[in-house]
Amino acid sequence: MSNNVCGVYKIASKVHPDRFYIGSAVNIRKRWSRHKKDLERQKGNDIFQNHYNKYGFDDLVFSVVAVCDKEELMPINGIIRPEQFFMWAYDPYFNVNKIAGSCMGTKRVFTEEHKRHMSEGRKGIVFTEEHCNNISKAQRGKKQIIKKLNPNYHTNSGSWEKGNVPWNKGKKTGQTPWNKGKKTGVKPSTMFKKGDVPWNKGKPHSEEHKANLKKARAQRLPIPDSEETRELKRQGSLRRWAKWREAKKKRIKGAN
C-alpha cells in the first residue's frame, strides 16, 4: 500500500469470514493505524472490540475495496456515497452505524439550548486532590511559554496580582440536590427480603410453556435474508455504485 491511498477499505476476520468492517478515508494507511490504536486502548465499538479481545490482530485482514478521489468522499447530505454503496452491498457485521456519515469539511455548531445543558452539567463538579495534582503537573511550564509569546502577560488588567481576594472567597459552590430532605422511594410490602424463598423455586416450566416462550422469542427476532437475496442486494448495490461513479466522471469531463 502506498503512503496515501484514498478510498474505501475493508477489515475482515480470518476465523469468521462473514464478519468484516467497511470504512472510507482520505488516507487509508493512517486510518488503519488509528483502528489499531483504538482497539489497543479498548476504544472500538462493542462488537469490534469484543472480537479483537478474543482473537487479536492476527485474525484481522485489511484490504482496499475501491480507490476514489478525495472529492468523491465528500459527504452529500451527510452521507459518503462510495462507502454507503459498499455497506448496502455487504451489510458489514462490525459496523454499528449502518449510515456512512462524516464530519469532513464541516464544523459542529451547538445550539444555545445545547450549550446551556452542557453548562448546567458542569456546575457543582468537585475535583479530587489527585485530579488537581494531575492538572497542576500538566500546566507546569505553560506560563513561561505564554510569557515569552506575550511580554505584557502579567500587566494585563485581568491577570492575577499578589494580595487580591478571590471573587468566590467565602461563597458556597455547587448546587443543592433537588431531592435533599425528600424521601426517595417507598418500600412495598411485597418487596423481596433476604431469606425469603421465591414462589417458583424448584418448579420447572412445562413443555407447553417452553414452546410458548420459544414462539414469542422467534416472533421478536428479524427474519434473516437468504443467501440468494443477499447476493441480489449485493449485486444491485455494486451496479448503483458503478453507475453513480460513471455519471460523476461524465459531469466532471463535461465541466472541463
C-alpha positions, 0 to 999 in steps of 0.5 A, spaced: 500 500 500 502 506 498 503 512 503 496 515 501 491 511 498 484 514 498 478 510 498 474 505 501 477 499 505 475 493 508 477 489 515 475 482 515 476 476 520 480 470 518 476 465 523 469 468 521 469 470 514 462 473 514 464 478 519 468 484 516 468 492 517 467 497 511 470 504 512 472 510 507 478 515 508 482 520 505 488 516 507 487 509 508 494 507 511 493 512 517 486 510 518 488 503 519 493 505 524 488 509 528 483 502 528 489 499 531 490 504 536 483 504 538 482 497 539 489 497 543 486 502 548 479 498 548 476 504 544 472 500 538 465 499 538 462 493 542 462 488 537 469 490 534 472 490 540 469 484 543 472 480 537 479 483 537 479 481 545 478 474 543 482 473 537 487 479 536 490 482 530 492 476 527 485 474 525 484 481 522 485 482 514 485 489 511 484 490 504 482 496 499 475 495 496 475 501 491 480 507 490 476 514 489 478 521 489 478 525 495 472 529 492 468 523 491 468 522 499 465 528 500 459 527 504 452 529 500 447 530 505 451 527 510 452 521 507 459 518 503 456 515 497 462 510 495 462 507 502 454 507 503 454 503 496 459 498 499 455 497 506 448 496 502 452 491 498 455 487 504 451 489 510 458 489 514 457 485 521 462 490 525 459 496 523 454 499 528 452 505 524 449 502 518 449 510 515 456 512 512 456 519 515 462 524 516 464 530 519 469 532 513 469 539 511 464 541 516 464 544 523 459 542 529 455 548 531 451 547 538 445 550 539 444 555 545 439 550 548 445 545 547 450 549 550 446 551 556 445 543 558 452 542 557 453 548 562 448 546 567 452 539 567 458 542 569 456 546 575 457 543 582 463 538 579 468 537 585 475 535 583 479 530 587 486 532 590 489 527 585 485 530 579 488 537 581 495 534 582 494 531 575 492 538 572 497 542 576 503 537 573 500 538 566 500 546 566 507 546 569 511 550 564 505 553 560 506 560 563 513 561 561 511 559 554 505 564 554 510 569 557 515 569 552 509 569 546 506 575 550 511 580 554 505 584 557 502 577 560 502 579 567 500 587 566 494 585 563 488 588 567 485 581 568 491 577 570 492 575 577 496 580 582 499 578 589 494 580 595 487 580 591 481 576 594 478 571 590 471 573 587 468 566 590 472 567 597 467 565 602 461 563 597 458 556 597 459 552 590 455 547 587 448 546 587 443 543 592 440 536 590 433 537 588 431 531 592 435 533 599 430 532 605 425 528 600 424 521 601 426 517 595 422 511 594 417 507 598 418 500 600 412 495 598 410 490 602 411 485 597 418 487 596 423 481 596 427 480 603 433 476 604 431 469 606 425 469 603 424 463 598 421 465 591 414 462 589 417 458 583 423 455 586 424 448 584 418 448 579 420 447 572 416 450 566 412 445 562 413 443 555 407 447 553 410 453 556 417 452 553 414 452 546 410 458 548 416 462 550 420 459 544 414 462 539 414 469 542 422 469 542 422 467 534 416 472 533 421 478 536 427 476 532 428 479 524 427 474 519 434 473 516 435 474 508 437 468 504 443 467 501 440 468 494 437 475 496 443 477 499 447 476 493 441 480 489 442 486 494 449 485 493 449 485 486 444 491 485 448 495 490 455 494 486 451 496 479 448 503 483 455 504 485 458 503 478 453 507 475 453 513 480 461 513 479 460 513 471 455 519 471 460 523 476 466 522 471 461 524 465 459 531 469 466 532 471 469 531 463 463 535 461 465 541 466 472 541 463 
